[in-house]
Amino acid sequence: MAIGLFWVVYVSAMAWGDTSAHDYHFLHWVFLAFSLVYIGYVLVNNAPIFGTQSYLEFTPGYLVHKNGLFRPKQVFAVENIASLELLASVLRVRLKDNELYALDLKEVKGKRRKLVFREQVRRFAARYSINLLEPSPLRG
């Protein structure tokens, strides 16, 4: 972000400076546009301007996880899932080829949302006969 702001300040100073000093004065405006696009990209990628762009979706036959705006979706077909392990902040998906994926659940906030989410995972596992491991929380 700081680099982008430095570019904007530098190019602005060059663009509004002595225009006769440079033959390629139009390149300052092109570079200024690219600098603003870069700052926009950094803001969109790192700040929740458009809300949370992460989600976990239970579709018929698939479990779909997206971890951010510019990140690819992870699609898990039901026939490839061996078990699900639902922990406090992680959903672990173990595939039949013994690969393990840990899906971060930090976006699920609030007591009610967490209860609804846990119930969705239980229904998904029951519907497709997937082994669900859900350790009971320790109370002390």
N, C-alpha and C positions, 0 to 999 in steps of 0.2 A: 504494500500500500504506500509506504514511504517512497519507494522508487517511482511509482506512478505519479505521486504528487510532485516529486522533484522534476520529473520529465515535463509535467504540465507547466510548472513555474519557469523552467529553463526555456522551453519552447515558446511560451508566452512572451518572455523577455526578448527572445530573438525575433519573434514575429512582429512585435510592436516597436522594435528598435529601428535602426537605420535600414530601410528597405532597399536602398541603393547599394548597400555594402555587399549584398549577396545576389548572385545570378539565379540561384535556385530558391528564391524566397517562398514559392508555393510548397516546397517540401516541409517547411515549418508547419504549415496548416495540416498537411497530411500526417505528419508525426504527432501533432496535437490531437488529431482525431483518433489515431491509434492509441495514444496515451489515455484518452478518456474511455475508450473501449476496454483497455486493460484494467483500469480502475473499476469500471462496471463489472467486469468478469470477476475480479477479486472480491468485490462486495457481494455479488450474487452467490459466489461459491462459499464464502466464509460467514456471511451474516444472514440471519433468517428474515430477509426482506420479504420474501414471498411465503412466509410460514415454514413449517417443518416439511421438508421434502423427503423424509424417510418414512417408510411404511412397511408393514408386514401384512400380506393379504392372503386369505384363505379362499382359493377358487376351486371349482369342481375339478378334482384330480391333481391339483398343484398347490404348492406353497410358494409364494412369491415374496422376496425381500428386496427392498431398494434402500440403500444406505445414504442417499444424498442426491442433490440435484444433478450433478454431472457424473454420477457413478452408475455403472451398469446394474441391471436387475439380476438377482440370483433366483433361478427357477428350479424348484425341487419337485420332480414328479413323484406322485404317491407311491408308484410301484418301485421306486428306488430308495424310499425311506425305510430304514430298519427300525429306528426308534427316535423319540423326541424326549428331551430332558428339559423340563421347565424349572428354572431356578429363579431367584429373585430378580436379577437384572439381565439374564441371558437365556435364550432358548437355543439349546444344542440340538442340532440335527445330525444324526448318524445315518449315513447311507449304507446300503447293503454291501458296497465294495469297501466298507470300513473307513471311509472318509468322514471326518467330523467337521462340522461348520458351527461356529458360535455366532448367533445373531444377537446383536446388542439391542436391548429393550429400554434404553434410557429415555426414549421419547414417550413411552407410556407413563404418563404422570397422573396422579390422583388416585385415591383409593378405589373409587367406583370404576374408573377406566381399567385399572389393573384387574379388578374382579371380572369385568366383562371380557377382558382379553384372555384371562385364564380359562374362563368358560368356553370361549371360542376355540382355544387350543384343545381342551378336553373333548368338545364335540367333533372337531376335525379328526382327532386321533380315534375316537370311537367310531365315527362314520366309515373310516377306511381301515379299521382294525390295526392301527399302528400302536406299538408298545409305547406308553407314556410313563416316563419316570418323573415323579414329582415329589422330591424330598419334603417332608413336613418341616416347617420352620421351628427352630429351637426356641423354647420359651424359658426364661429364667428369672 
